[in-house]
Amino acid sequence: MLSRRTIAIAISGALLALAQVHAAPAATPLTTQLVASRLKNPVYVTHAPGDFDRIFIVQQTGEIRILDFQTGKVLKTPFLDLSSTVSCCLEFGLLTMAFHPNYATNGYFFVYYTDTSPAMIVERYSVSGDPATSNVADPQSAFPLFVIPQPAPNHNGGWLGFGPNDGYLYITTGDGGFFCDPDQVAQDITNERKGKILRVDVDSGSPYAIPSGNPFVNEVGDDEIWAYGFRNPFRAAFDSETGNFYIADVGARSVEEVNIQLASSSGGENYGWDCMEGDQCSTVSDCTDNGCTCNEAGLTLPAHTYTHADGLAITGGEVYRGCAISDLDGSYFFADYVNGRIWSFEYTTMVENLTERTSELAPGQPQFIGSISSFGRDALGEIYICDLNDGEIFKIVPDTGGPSLDCNENSIEDACDIRSGTSTDINKDLIPDECGEPVPALSRRGLAFVVLLIFATGVSAALRVRRRA
């Protein structure tokens, strides 16, 4: 039986201009469920588009493993093994992967890792065989996109993802390490790709094309750059429903931050590192000559921050869009790597007075998951947590002793059965049809017959009334 470990969710919020982070604790109590263990430095969890049977676990040591939901076990053979190429560990290693939106037809996926040169590498690989069923990739299919020299052992960034609204590949890079970005790369938009978010079109050109809407096309600046002014955006995430972009940036001496770039953005934002740390001015002398001035016009401040009184290193998370916990819909989960605290907030454009509070959403004394390196999602939108040092993967689940709506008694929430295609729901009442009376689909001929029947019934009734009169 899968073991459970309770978590505490700290709900917090902050205003930014006319936008806000809305603090609202979920009504459903939460806990976590251990789904995989005995892994080597898990740093990311993801899924192939439309694949409800598996999740893919990225190990910092260079392997990508598969958790098969049907058996509940991690497959022995890695999906891909890059351990002979990857430099690990500390902040080096295989850091993430992203499946192409059309993976089901082209079999492409992308990885981000550091090699021994050292450099930050982004490559495309292909699956061997049918993408829907194959559990092994082709190790000889490597197709390089980026090689970015890395002068230090830290601040590598390390996230890839496809924009849900534009289909472009987004890449987060760190400033290359050392203290206070001494080479001032985060603010350099003409000669450096470090400390940035890059955006490229992997479906056009070789190895990629530049989207015409990128902010520095035909302007001063590197055409690949989408946004800049970052220290180490190790984890980011798109809200699959709204397209809003959540970018967590690890702080230096005092502040951790979450930036939210709205889906309507045309890019080009400067998030302020290293003249700013979060929403505060950098006070260290090494951070004064950095190409920008504290609070200067045009800088984009974070949507949410916390100080080192509450944690020391942010781990960016995911927006919940799952089916099992409806009152969490739209909540962004993140954590602190050092102390294991897990927070969530819900972002809205409404302006209200906020009451910042902490809420324990699981009964009893919480047991914190240590060394949280990442969050991830499955195809249903449910959220997972990676425990780096203990080699474990946890899933956030309702602490109700089982699904609250499970009419077919298969231990899966009814809404999740419907979303995955396990059960049909012809009448759209969110109840699997095997639990109730399905509404049959009518052909045009059948529909015409029903209309005629109703009409004939009405005429017959009218004649009977006339005869009686």
N, C-alpha and C positions, 0 to 999 in steps of 0.2 A: 504494500500500500504506500502511496506517495505521502511523505511527511509534510507537515505544514510548519511554517514559521510566521509568526505575526509581525506586522510592521506598523510603525507609527507614521502617519502622514501629517506633516505640519503644513497648515494652510496659511499662506501669506500673500500680500499684494502690495502694489505700489502704483501711483499715478504717474503718467507721462503725458504732458501737454493735454490734449483732449481725449486721449485714450487711457484705458485703465486696465489693471489686472484685478479681476473681481474675485475676492476671497469667499468661497462658499463650500463648507464641508459637505461631502456626500452623505446622504442618509443611509446608504448601505454600508454596514461595517465591512472592513477589508482585512484580508490576511494574505499570506503568500503560500504558494505550493511549490515544493521542490520537484522539478521535472527532469533535471539532468545533473549528474555529478561525475567526479573523477576526470574532469577535463583539465587541460593545460592552459592556464591563463586566458580564460574566455573574455573577449573584449567587445563582442558585438553579436547581436541576434537579428536575423531578418528572414524574409520569405520570398519565394518566387511569386510573381503576379498570378493570382488565381489558384495557387497551390495550397489547399487546406489540409494536406496530409503530412507536411513536413515543415520544420524550421531549420535554418542553416546557422551554425555557430562558428564564429571566427575566433581562432586561437592565436594569441600574440606570437606564439612560437612558429607559426607559419602554416598551420593546417586549418582547413574548413571542414567541420564535421556536420553530420545530418542527424537530427532527432526525428525519428519516425513516430508519428502520433498513433499509428495502428498498433505498434508493439510497445510503445512507451520507452524505447531504447535508442541509444546513440549507436549508429552503425559503426562497425569496426574499421571499415575502409574509409579514409578521408575522401571527401568530394574533390578536394585539391590539396596537394602537399607542396608548399614552397619553402619548407624548412631549410633546405640547402642554399637558398638564395637570400632569405630574410635575415636581417640582423636583429637579435633580440637580447635583452629585454629593457628594463626601466621604461623609457618612453619610446624606445624603438620597437619594431616588430611589424607583423601583419596587423593592420589597424581596423580595416573595415572592408566591406564588399557591397555592391549594389547590382541588382538585376536590371537588365534593360526592360523597359515597359513592354516590349514585344518579345520577351524571352521565350514564350511558348512557340513562336515561329522561327526566331533566329538563333536561339540558344546562347545569347551573349550575356556575360556578366563582367563586372569591373572590380578590380581590387586596388587597394592603396597600402603600400608597405615601405619600410626603409631597408635599404640594402647595405652591404659592407663598405661601400665607397667613401663616406656614406652619402646617400641621397634619398629623397622622397620620390617614390615611383608610383605612377598610375598606369595600369595595364588592363587590356581587355582579354578575356579568355572565352572559350566556347565549351559547351557541354558535349560529352560523347553520347551520341544516340538521341533518343526522343527526350526533349526537355521535360515533358510531363512525367516521365517515369525513371529516367536515368539518374543514378546516384553517384556518377563519376564524371569529372570534367577531363578535358584533354590538356595535359600539362605542356604539350608542345605547341599550343595555340596562342601563346603569349603575343600580344600586339601592343607595343608601348605607345602611350599618349603623352606622358610627362616624365621628365627626369629633372628634379629640382635639387641642386646641391645643398647639403645640410652641414653647416660648419660646427654644430654643437650637438650634444646627445639628447637635447630636449626640445620642446615646443615644435612638434612636427605636425600639429593639426591632426588630421586623420579621419575625415568623414567624406563619404560620397553619397549622392542621392539625386534622383531625377525629379525635376519639378512636376507636380501633378497637373499643372495648367499649361506648361509649355513643352514638356518632354525633353528639356535640356539637362545635361549632366552638370551638377554643382559640386565643387571640390573646396574643402576648407583646409587652409595651410597655416601653420604657426609662424612666428617671427624668426625662427631659427635658433632660439635659445639664448643663453647668457642672460645677464641681469639687465633689465631696462633697455632691451633692444639697442645695444651700442652701435650697431651699423645702421640704425634708423631705417630698417627695411619696411616696417608696417605702414609708414607714411609715404614710401617711395612707390609711385604708380607708373614710373617709366622704365625702371631697370630691375624690379624685383617682383616675384610672384609669391613671396613669403609674407605672412601676416594678412592674407587676402581670402576672399571667396572668388573662385574662378567659375565661369559659366561657358560651356562649349556645346556644340551640336555634333554628337558622335555619329549621326546618320548622314552627314554630308561632309565631303572632303576627306583627306587622309593626312594625319590620323583623325582630324576633326575639322569642323568649320567654325567660324566666328558668327554667332547670332547677330543679325543686323541691329537688333535692339540693345546690344550691350552698350553701357554708358560711355565708353571711351573710344568707340568706333568713330573715326574721322575727328577725334579730339586728342589732346595731349594725354597720353596714358596707354598702358598695355591693353590691347583689345580684348584679351581673355578676362580681364578683371571685371567682376560684378560689384564687389564692395571691398572696403579696406579698413585698416586701422584696428587690427586684431592682435592679441598676444598669443593665445593658443586655443582656438576654437575646436577643441577635440571632438565635440559632439554637437550635431545640429539635427533638425527634423522639420519636415513639412507637415502641416495639418492637411490630411488627405481630403478633408471636406471643404475648407475655406481657401487653401493654398497659402496661408500665412506661414512664414518661415521663422522658426525659433532657433537662435544661435547662442549657445552658452559659451562664454569666454572665461578661461581660468584667470583669476586675479594674481597680483604680485604680493604686495605687503598688507593690503587691508580690505579689498572689496572683490566679491565674486558677482558675476552679472549674467542676466539673460536678456538678449536683444530679440525683438520681434520686428521682422520686416514684413509689412503687409503685402498681400498678393498683388495689390495695385501698384507696387513699387516699380519704378523704371531703373533701379540700380544706381550705383555711384555713391552710396552713403559712405561717410567716413565715421567710423565708430570710436575714434579718438585715441587709441593707444599709440604712443605712450605718454602723451601730454595729459591724458585722462586715464584714471583707473576706475572703471565703472562710472558712477556719476560724480566722482570726486577728482580734484586736481592732483596730479602727481606732485609729491612734495620732495622726493629724493632728487638730489642735485644731478645725478646721472640722467634723469628723465627731463631735463629742462631744454636741452638743445635737440629738438626732435621733429622739426618740420611743422608743428602746429602749436597753438596756444590754448591753454585751458579755457574752456567755455567759449571759444571763438565761434562766430556765426558759421553755421553749416555743419557742425558736429551733430551726430545722432546719439542721444543718450539712451542707456538701456531701459527696458520696460520694468525690470525687476532687479534688485540687488540685495545682497546680504553681506554683513561684515564678518571679519574673522573672529568675532565673538560667538558666531553661530556655526562656523565651519571654515575650512582652510583651502578647499579645492573643489570647485563645482564639477559635477558630472551631468552633462546635458541629457535630456530625456526624450520623451515622446508625448504626443497628444493622443488621448484616449478616444478612439472612435469604434470601440468594440460593441458587442451585442449582449454581453452577459451582465453588465452593470450600467443600466441606462442613465442613472443619475450622475455618472461620471463623464458623460458625453461632453467633449470639448475641453476636458481638464488636462493640463500639461504637467507631467510628472518629471521631477529631477531630484538629484541627491548631492550630498557632499561625500567625496571619496574618503576623507580622513576620519570623520566621526560617524558616518553611516546614516545620517538623518535623511529622510525622504520627505519632500514637500510636493504639493500640487497647487496650482492656481488655475482659474479660468479667465481667459482674456475676452474682453468685450469692449466695444467702442462707446458704450454708454458712460456718462459721467455721474458718479455717485460718491457719497462719503464712505470711505472704507474703514472697517474695523479690523485691524490686524490681530489674528489670534492663532493659537495652536490647538489642534484638535486630535486626540488619539482616537483613531477609528477602529481599533481592534480591542477587544476586552482583555483585561489582565495586563501584566507587565510585558511590554514589547521586547522582542529579541531582535536587535538590529542586524541586518545583513552587512558584513564587513567588506571593505575594499570594493565598493560598487564602481565598476569600470564603464558600464553602459546600460542603456535601456534599449529594447527592441520590440517589434510587433510581429504577430503572425498575420495570416491572410484575413482573419476575422477581425483584426484590429485590437486584439487583446495584447496587453503589455507584459514584457518579460524583463528581468533584472539579472545582470551578470555580476557574479562574485569572483573577482580576479584571483585572489590568493587561495581561496578554498576550492576553486574549480567547479562552481555550481551555477545552475540557472534556475531562477525562480519565476513563477507567474503570479501576477496580482489577480486575486480571485475574491468573490464575496465570502465573507465569514458567516455563512448562514447554515453550514452543515451540508450544503448541496444546492443545486440550482433551484431558485424559487419558482420558476415556471418551467416545468419539465413534464408535460402531459404524457409523453410517450415513455417516460421513465428510463431514459438511456444515459442519465447523468450529464446531459448537455442541455444548456438553456435552449428553450424552444426557438427563440429568435436566432440563435447560432445555427441550429439545425436548418432553418430556412435560408439563412445567408449563405451557408456552405453548399446548399443544394441537396443536403441529405433528405430533407422533407420538402414537399410542395406546399404552397399556400395560395391556392387559386383565388380565394375570396379576400385575400389581403387582410386577414384579421389577426395576424401574427401568431396564429395557432396552427401547428402542423395539421394537414388535412387528415392524417391517419387518426387524429384525436377527435375529429368532429365530422360535420357533413360538408364535403367539398361542393362547391358550386360548379356544375359542369359547364364547359365552354360550348357555346352554341354556334353552329354553322350558320351561314346566311339563310339557307333553306329552313333550318330549324327556327331561326329568329323570325322569319317571315310567317311560319306556321303559328308561332305563339301570338304574333300580332293579329293574324286573321282569327285565331281562336278567341282572343279578347274582344275583337270587333264583333264577331258572331254572337258571343255571349251577351254583349251590350244590346245588339239588335233584338235578340230573343227576349231579353228582359223588357225592352221597350214595348214589343208587341203584346207580351203578357199583360203589361200595365194598361195598354190601350183596350184589350179585350175586356178586362175587368171594368174599365170605365164604361 
